[in-house]
Structures are given as structure tokens and as C-alpha cells.
Amino acid sequence: MQNNLFQQAKNAVNNLMKMNGTNEAEKQAAQNAIQSAYAEASPEEKQQLQQLEQQLKQQNQLK
């Protein structure tokens, strides 16, 4: 069974990356999606979520 919240987080991050983080609402949406996905994430998904967060932080998309 696929974790829908996890997929939503991945999609939000991908959308933000395409936009180069110019939209503050998209930044917040990506961060919220990642945090929501943690609640239902498997250990492997949590690791991937951490990688997504790190990727956004490196590109100054998250604080």
C-alpha cells in the first residue's frame, strides 16, 4: 500500500523545485506536506523525507 501523504510530499517538493522557490505559499505547502507524511511514513519513507528536507534546505527553500 502506497502512502498517499508521502507521495503528496514528494509532489510538493518537486513543484517547488520547478518554480525555484519563488512562491512562499508553495514553500509552506511543501513543508506542511513533509511534516504530515512523517506521521504515516515507514522507516524507509522517513529517510526519504529527511533527504527531501535536506535538499530543500540546501537550496534555501526551507528554513
Helices and strands as residue ranges (DSSP letters): H 4-18, H 24-38, H 43-58
